[in-house]
C-alpha cells in the first residue's frame, strides 16, 4: 500500500507542475501561447472568407457583357434559324404552289 500511495502522490505532483516543459522557461512558454497560433489561424480564416466573398460577388453579377460569341453558339443559332425559315417560309410557299397547280389541273 505504501508503494501505491507514493505513486499516487507522484501523479498529483506531476499534475501540479507548470504546463511548460522543463527545458523551456516560463517567458518562452508565454510567448508561444495558443493566442499567437489563434492569431495566425484567424488571419488565414479571414483571407479565406475574403476570397470566398469576392468569388460570390463575381458570381452574383446579374449581367456579364461579352463581346465575342463562341463558334458553337454561332453554329447552333445558324441551324435553328435555317430550319425555322424552312418551316415558316419555304414550306408554305411550296405547298401554295403545289395547291395552285393541283387545283388548276
Secondary structure, DSSP 8 states (H G I E B T S, - for coil): -HHHHHHHHHHHHHHHS-SS-TTS-HHHHHHT-HHHHHHHHHHHHHHHHHHHHHHHHHHT-S----S---HHHHHHHHHHHHHHHIIIIIHHHHHHHHHHHHHH-
